Each structure stands twice: as structure tokens, then as C-alpha cells.
């Protein structure tokens, strides 16, 4: 399926030869480039786009980057608006901001969480970047304004925002003015001066008007470029020029109507007919125009219009795609409707819809079908597009389309209705879902006639419905007799299983694991034999319910079955997502080697599918987590860097928060506590569970981080906010939080000097629960805490008991390579490990862990109540020495040269340079150039 992004919206318009030079406006725009924002606000036809595009053509040669976006009315939805904005930025600076694209499919994700990583990446740019939002007024909705205000408040220094609009946006303009951070170009600035009008009318348009006629026309038009352009067209070949100008009067609207009548009236019938009929199109392309008009020379006609400057804008360098000037197109459509009538216009839209459908572009195909007044055809197109859209996780597009369709059409189409349910639920919107599923089920149970032919050409002319007389049944609102309507009969057999699968998902979202399992089993029973997607999804839902309930073996078996089904269906990206869950389960079971193998299998699978990107970043982040748990900081940093290089566009919904949590652990171990806490806060903001149980809440991780640095009060505040007590009923979902509570109680006991206190019996309960559930990671952690508690309680025989308990933890942990669960305890565990090593000299594992503890260099005792000294210098140390070549690269990275320039200086390829920088970042434990230079400075490497 073709991309759902309209590429030509991201092209900067090319300036035409003969454009009047306007250096005064260039100076204003250059001054604006030194501010936060430039606002170009004026009514239609004042040349806003042309002026900005011409200026950018000059500044681009001076080293400034340019990200251009032409907006339309469909971009008033935040998902569409920010997808295009981020894509425009990524096109200007490859890799910047691309990672947030998956987050935009979920309306639950706060826009601040989407924009924060983008702004952070832009802040590191070494050159200015202009972001131009053209025709912003078309997308200026309350939902978009919220994100735009945040963007303006946190605009990084390299980024300069340019807004071209017909109306002032509802943004904090007054505040920007007061701070001197806003430069404005208004209609008074954009109006042609008499000298500019003369240059246009006589030099560009070649009219040879007298100074008096130019002055009169300039005064009549008040420098309005659109009126001047139209006047120039009307004046061509006219003998009584002065008389025409003398009679030229009226306000903007009347002037426009008068001049367009003059322009259209002076064209030959063939050209005029082409202009009117193609005005229904937002983009002009030869074959598309041929289909709509019924002619065969549209490409040549477009080139004629282009050469004649007849209000067409070239959208690419190959002269294949154009658009009409927006104002001109509006007027053409008005005249088309007045002259041809509604039926003719609808017929043109139907043909356009058919062309786009055949070209594999569902977005404009559906839009034209709706404009044609043919909701049934639009519904057919949406229904057929849903499987591909679901595979590509384009749920926002599905919801937008179906909400544009009359409810009567959707309600008699069970395939469409269930498709909407899936899109809504994926985005976390559950209101009304149960009722829609009930309706679909009732419709399937009915005995009414099933119309499987709604998807064919209903008027039989092969062009998608509609001759020049606008024939067809475009006004039909669904089935007149209430019978079920289906565009794709093969989809009908899949509905019973799909309905049960969505009921299972709804039950899971509502916290009812029993109902989740019941409906999941029914879905598998009722699914069509070849419906591997529904069977796999139902298995995964069953696995999620088992996982949340702590039945890890059942969860792993169910998810393994889901993987097999998804592989049969060809949903490789979703297989990667399931692999992440399978690895998480293995980590909980303490089986780190099995978790690593799961990720590595997913990695091989993705490598065998060159087109698969989504989910690959998650695999690297997961491998980084495993490497970290096993004490390999170099490998962990390397995997995190690889995930970052792929970009968050290669990540699934959970990737943004998971990456940040692992990266925070690396920063904390290096002594960068502030950076670690910042990342944890970001992780909490971007968190999404995607229906997975939240078994390791980010706030609990932050509480542990505070505790490791002696901030007992912060940790206690967290426990109070969560209403955690030692009398709580224990469950797997809250096990991580309860173990965190036990840590807090241990730290509080030591801080008060109270010895073996309330934490001990609580740890005993937690251990029993974790052992019963086969959750080995929790068992090992609890045993470590018990050993530390016994060792420090001062009771007779406490030390001996502590050694015995720790030996048990070590015995369980060694086969799977656990390191951090011991090393994170810092100085509190050193004596215990030394005691075990002393009594078991033949056992290398305790000595390896001792080395890991010393290498970690924990700044506190891991929560014994001791606070670190005020403002300690961050601990920075190389996890592995740099080679001489890497030191040379690092020194160059500290300068102002860009990557390609550094590669040329070193006589290596850019790819080789990237390999060097990746190794440097891994050894320094950083993920970008700025962090590397800062760390190198602390280590005296530069």
C-alpha cells in the first residue's frame, strides 16, 4: 500500500523565473530568523508562500536547514498535524524526531511526551533550521494549538518557526512580542510598492504600461498581488488598457470575482473546461486529470498552464505534480458548481476516487468518494483498506474516516463497524465499543439478505460510478431494508472470531482476567480456519491475562502460540512485539539467557525481512536491558545506541519508556544521578502499557533510585502516595512495588537504628508468593535483601544465617548470569560476598560479583539512610579504554566539524566513522555527541 503521507506537502515550492525581487522583505525575514518565530499573516493572495520560499532559497545556500510543510484542512487532527511536522523535520535533518511517530497513533499520549524528545534532539543541532508551516489557518484547531503552545514555549535555539497564515493563530503572540521574540509580516508589508508593481506588470508580465496606469492599478489593488496577477491576465491583448484600469474597482471579494470572470471568459472553451473540471483535485497529475476529464492530453495541458503562469504551482522537479493556487482553485470550484450543478461535480469526484483507489492511495480515494456524496463507495474503500492499515498500525486514519461516514452506513456494515472497534481499542478508546460489538453480532445473527455486491461499480461504467451527468446512487445511506452490507465477503467469515477477540481485549482493559480468558478461548474456537491474525491476537490476550495473574508458564505458552500465528499471517513486526513480551516473562522467571535468545531470534527474523523496521529498536533496547542485568555495561550502551540510531520510528508503543529506563540505569551507575532522574521522569511521561500489565511501574523505579542515593523521604512519600502497606494482599502485578516498599522499610529501620524490624516478616510473605509463582528474579532479589537484613540486625547467629541465605540466592542466580541484582546493593553486600568467597574459595561467582560491585562504584550504601555529600561531582570512568583512533575521533567530535567533514579529514567512509563513534559512545556510556564531549572533558581525554 502506498504511503499515507502526501509527499508533495513536504516539498518547498520552487520560485519561478521572473519573480520580482523584494529585498526589503528578505531583510525582514532575515531579522525574523534571529528570533524564535516569524509570523507571515495576511489575507489570501498576498504572496506569503512565494516570499518565504524565495527567501529560503537564498538562506539554504548559506547553511541553514529548511523543513517545509503545506497544511490542509485534514491536518486539524493532532495525529495528522504532528506526523507531518515530525516528518518534515526528519527530512531536513535525517533521524531527528522520527522516533516519536509511533506515539502519534495513540491519542492517549500527551503531546508534550511526543515533542520533548524531538526538541531535545533539535537542541543539539550545529546549524540553524527553519520550520515553515504554510497555510497554518487550515489546521488551527484547539487540539493542535495545545501542542503548538508547548512547542513555542520550549523552542530550542537552532530552530526558527515560520507560520504563514490567513488569520492570526491562537498562540501566545502578545507574550512573544513583549519579549522581542516575534517578527511579523502583515498585509501592509506584503503589498507591492509602486516600484514593485511596475516591475511585475511591465518586466515580468510584459504589459508595457505607462507609469500613470501602473500607479492607478496599484492604488486600485492596494498592492494585492493576486489582483495584480489576475489584472495582468485580463489586460493581455486588450486595447483600451486605461479604460479597463479606470473601471477597475471594488473590495477584495468583488475584485476577485470580477477578474476571475475576465480570466475565465477570455480562455478558449477547451482550456476553460479543463480548468473547471480539474478544480475538484487538490493535486494535479496528468493521468489523474485524464481520468477526471475524460481527455488524453492532460499532462500537456498542465505544462501549458505552468508556462502561462495560470495559477498552477509546481510540486516537484519533474513537472509531474502540480496544484492550483488555493485562491484560484476556490474560485474555479465556485464557478464549476454554479455552471455544472451538483450531479456533475459529484461525477468528477467519483472518477477521482476511482483513480486514487486504483493507484493504491486510500486517503484521497475516500475523500473524493465522500465529496461525491457516495458514502457507500467510501465505506467500501475503507472496509477494504482496513487490514493493511491495521497491519501498519494506522488506527488514527481508520477512526478519522469512519467518523466521517454517516452512522447509518456504518451500522449496516459489520466488517466496517468491527474494524472501527479495533482502531478505537488500539488507541485506548473504549466508550461505546461493547454496543458496537452487540450491533454487529445482532446483524450477523439476522436472516436478512446479504448484499455482497456493494463494492462493485453500481452504475456499471467501470469508472467507479458517475458519468458526466452525475449518475449513480451516491445519496444512498446504507441498505434501505436494513440488510447487512459487505464489500469483502471473505471478511464476513472472520467476524465471529474477531468480535470475541475484541470482547476479550475489552475485558482485559476493564481489569477482568476471567472474562478475558473466556472470550479469548471463544475467539479461537470461532475464528475462521485461515484467520491466523484473530487466533494469534486471542492467544496473546490470553497470555496477557495469565501474565497479569502471575501464571507465567501459561502466559509464555499463549504468547508462543501467538507468535506462530502471526508468522503464518506475515505480521513480522507484531512478532517482534510478542518477542518482547516473551523475553519479559523469561526475565521475570530469572532466565536471562532464554530472554537473550528470544531477542536474538527476533533479531534474525527482522534481518530476514529487509522491509521490516518497526520493532527492531525494541529488540536492541531489550538486549541492552539483558546486558545490563548481566553486568555488561559496554554491550548495554552499544545496544541502546543502536536502538537510538534506528530511531523511535523503529519502535513499538512501549519502546520510548523502556529505552529511557535502561539508559537511566546506565547514567546512574556512572554517577550522573540528575541525568538518570530526568530520564526516569521522561519515561513516566511517555509510558504506555499497550494492554500489557504494568508489572514494573516507572514511579517505583524512581523511588528505588532515590533510595539508593539516601533520599529516604522521597521514597517514603512515594510509598504513601501508592497506599502501600505490609498488610496488602500480594499479587504479581504489585510485586515490584511491594519489594520496593520492603527496601524502604529496611532503610528506615537502619536510619532509626531499630534493627531487624517490620520488613522481615513482609519479605517472608513476598518470598513465599514469588516462589509459588516461579518468579525467580523476585526470589533472588528478596533473598539478597533478607541476607543483608540478617547480616545487619545484630542478632546472635545473624551473620551465619545471612551467609546461608545469600548462598541460596547465588546458587539460583549463577546459571542465568545475574549481576546487577547484587552489584546494585553497593557496600552493603561486600562483606557478605567476601564471607561467601572465603568459605567457598573454589566458587568464582562471588568473586566476580565483588569485582562488579567495586567497578560500579556506588555513591551510597544503597539505601541505608546515609545521604551523599552535597553536590557531588558525577563519577565518570571508562568502562573500557579508548583506542588511539577512537581518541583521535573524539578530539574531532569536540570541534565544530560535521560528520562528513570529519570522515574526509580521517580519510575514512562515513559508515566507518559511525562505527568509531558508536564504540566511543558505548565505552563512555553515552548516546550522543554532546554527552560524549562532556564525559571526555571530565576524563581529561580532550
C-alpha positions, 0 to 999 in steps of 0.5 A, a space after each residue: 500500500 502506498 504511503 499515507 503521507 502526501 509527499 508533495 506537502 513536504 516539498 518547498 515550492 520552487 520560485 519561478 523565473 521572473 519573480 520580482 525581487 523584494 529585498 526589503 522583505 528578505 531583510 525582514 525575514 532575515 531579522 525574523 530568523 534571529 528570533 524564535 518565530 516569524 509570523 507571515 499573516 495576511 489575507 489570501 493572495 498576498 504572496 506569503 508562500 512565494 516570499 518565504 520560499 524565495 527567501 529560503 532559497 537564498 538562506 539554504 545556500 548559506 547553511 541553514 536547514 529548511 523543513 517545509 510543510 503545506 497544511 490542509 484542512 485534514 491536518 486539524 487532527 493532532 495525529 495528522 498535524 504532528 506526523 507531518 511536522 515530525 516528518 518534515 523535520 526528519 527530512 531536513 535533518 535525517 533521524 531527528 524526531 522520527 522516533 516519536 511517530 509511533 506515539 502519534 497513533 495513540 491519542 492517549 499520549 500527551 503531546 508534550 511526551 511526543 515533542 520533548 524528545 524531538 526538541 531535545 534532539 533539535 537542541 543539539 543541532 550545529 546549524 540553524 533550521 527553519 520550520 515553515 508551516 504554510 497555510 497554518 489557518 487550515 489546521 488551527 484547531 484547539 487540539 493542535 494549538 495545545 501542542 503548538 503552545 508547548 512547542 513555542 514555549 520550549 523552542 530550542 535555539 537552532 530552530 526558527 518557526 515560520 507560520 504563514 497564515 490567513 488569520 492570526 493563530 491562537 498562540 501566545 503572540 502578545 507574550 512573544 512580542 513583549 519579549 522581542 521574540 516575534 517578527 511579523 509580516 502583515 498585509 501592509 508589508 506584503 503589498 507591492 510598492 509602486 516600484 514593485 508593481 511596475 516591475 511585475 506588470 511591465 518586466 515580468 508580465 510584459 504589459 508595457 504600461 505607462 507609469 500613470 496606469 501602473 500607479 492607478 492599478 496599484 492604488 486600485 489593488 492596494 498592492 494585492 498581488 493576486 489582483 495584480 496577477 489576475 489584472 495582468 491576465 485580463 489586460 493581455 491583448 486588450 486595447 483600451 488598457 486605461 479604460 479597463 484600469 479606470 473601471 477597475 474597482 471594488 473590495 477584495 471579494 468583488 475584485 476577485 470575482 470580477 477578474 476571475 470572470 475576465 480570466 475565465 471568459 477570455 480562455 478558449 472553451 477547451 482550456 476553460 473546461 479543463 480548468 473547471 473540471 480539474 478544480 475538484 483535485 487538490 493535486 494535479 497529475 496528468 493521468 489523474 486529470 485524464 481520468 477526471 476529464 475524460 481527455 488524453 492530453 492532460 499532462 500537456 495541458 498542465 505544462 501549458 498552464 505552468 508556462 502561462 503562469 495560470 495559477 498552477 504551482 509546481 510540486 516537484 522537479 519533474 513537472 509531474 505534480 502540480 496544484 492550483 493556487 488555493 485562491 484560484 482553485 476556490 474560485 474555479 470550484 465556485 464557478 464549476 458548481 454554479 455552471 455544472 450543478 451538483 450531479 456533475 461535480 459529484 461525477 468528477 469526484 467519483 472518477 477521482 476516487 476511482 483513480 486514487 483507489 486504483 493507484 493504491 492511495 486510500 486517503 484521497 480515494 475516500 475523500 473524493 468518494 465522500 465529496 461525491 456524496 457516495 458514502 457507500 463507495 467510501 465505506 467500501 474503500 475503507 472496509 477494504 483498506 482496513 487490514 493493511 492499515 491495521 497491519 501498519 498500525 494506522 488506527 488514527 486514519 481508520 477512526 478519522 474516516 469512519 467518523 466521517 461516514 454517516 452512522 447509518 452506513 456504518 451500522 449496516 456494515 459489520 466488517 466496517 463497524 468491527 474494524 472501527 472497534 479495533 482502531 478505537 481499542 488500539 488507541 485506548 478508546 473504549 466508550 461505546 465499543 461493547 454496543 458496537 460489538 452487540 450491533 454487529 453480532 445482532 446483524 450477523 445473527 439476522 436472516 436478512 439478505 446479504 448484499 455482497 455486491 456493494 463494492 462493485 461499480 453500481 452504475 456499471 461504467 467501470 469508472 467507479 460510478 458517475 458519468 458526466 451527468 452525475 449518475 449513480 446512487 451516491 445519496 444512498 445511506 446504507 441498505 434501505 431494508 436494513 440488510 447487512 452490507 459487505 464489500 469483502 465477503 471473505 471478511 464476513 467469515 472472520 467476524 465471529 472470531 474477531 468480535 470475541 477477540 475484541 470482547 476479550 481485549 475489552 475485558 482485559 482493559 476493564 481489569 477482568 482476567 476471567 472474562 478475558 480468558 473466556 472470550 479469548 478461548 471463544 475467539 479461537 474456537 470461532 475464528 475462521 480456519 485461515 484467520 491466523 491474525 484473530 487466533 494469534 491476537 486471542 492467544 496473546 490476550 490470553 497470555 496477557 491475562 495469565 501474565 497479569 495473574 502471575 501464571 507465567 508458564 501459561 502466559 509464555 505458552 499463549 504468547 508462543 502460540 501467538 507468535 506462530 500465528 502471526 508468522 503464518 499471517 506475515 505480521 513480522 513486526 507484531 512478532 517482534 512485539 510478542 518477542 518482547 513480551 516473551 523475553 519479559 516473562 523469561 526475565 521475570 522467571 530469572 532466565 536471562 539467557 532464554 530472554 537473550 535468545 528470544 531477542 536474538 531470534 527476533 533479531 534474525 527474523 527482522 534481518 530476514 525481512 529487509 522491509 521490516 523496521 518497526 520493532 527492531 529498536 525494541 529488540 536492541 533496547 531489550 538486549 541492552 536491558 539483558 546486558 545490563 542485568 548481566 553486568 555488561 555495561 559496554 554491550 548495554 550502551 552499544 545496544 541502546 545506541 543502536 536502538 537510538 540510531 534506528 530511531 523511535 520510528 523503529 519502535 513499538 508503543 512501549 519502546 520510548 519508556 523502556 529505552 529511557 529506563 535502561 539508559 537511566 540505569 546506565 547514567 546512574 551507575 556512572 554517577 550522573 544521578 540528575 541525568 538518570 532522574 530526568 530520564 526516569 521522569 521522561 519515561 513516566 511521561 511517555 509510558 504506555 502499557 499497550 494492554 500489557 500489565 504494568 508489572 514494573 511501574 516507572 514511579 517505583 523505579 524512581 523511588 528505588 533510585 532515590 533510595 539508593 542515593 539516601 533520599 529516604 523521604 522521597 521514597 517514603 512519600 512515594 510509598 504513601 502516595 501508592 497506599 502501600 502497606 505490609 498488610 496488602 494482599 500480594 499479587 504479581 502485578 504489585 510485586 515490584 512495588 511491594 519489594 520496593 516498599 520492603 527496601 524502604 522499610 529496611 532503610 528506615 529501620 537502619 536510619 532509626 537504628 531499630 534493627 531487624 524490624 517490620 520488613 522481615 516478616 513482609 519479605 517472608 510473605 513476598 518470598 513465599 508468593 514469588 516462589 509459588 509463582 516461579 518468579 525467580 528474579 523476585 526470589 533472588 532479589 528478596 533473598 539478597 535483601 533478607 541476607 543483608 537484613 540478617 547480616 545487619 540486625 545484630 542478632 546472635 547467629 545473624 551473620 551465619 544465617 545471612 551467609 546461608 541465605 545469600 548462598 541460596 540466592 547465588 546458587 539460583 542466580 549463577 546459571 542465568 548470569 545475574 549481576 546487577 541484582 547484587 552489584 546494585 546493593 553497593 557496600 552493603 553486600 561486600 562483606 557478605 560476598 567476601 564471607 561467601 568467597 572465603 568459605 567457598 574459595 573454589 566458587 568464582 561467582 562471588 568473586 566476580 560479583 565483588 569485582 562488579 560491585 567495586 567497578 560500579 562504584 556506588 555513591 551510597 550504601 544503597 539505601 541505608 539512610 546515609 545521604 551523599 555529600 552535597 553536590 557531588 561531582 558525577 563519577 565518570 570512568 571508562 568502562 573500557 579504554 579508548 583506542 588511539 583512533 577512537 581518541 583521535 575521533 573524539 578530539 574531532 567530535 569536540 570541534 565544530 566539524 560535521 560528520 562528513 567533514 570529519 570522515 574526509 579529514 580521517 580519510 575514512 567512509 562515513 559508515 566507518 566513522 559511525 562505527 568509531 563513534 558508536 564504540 566511543 559512545 558505548 565505552 563512555 556510556 553515552 548516546 550522543 555527541 554532546 554527552 560524549 564531549 562532556 564525559 571526555 572533558 571530565 576524563 581529561 581525554 580532550 
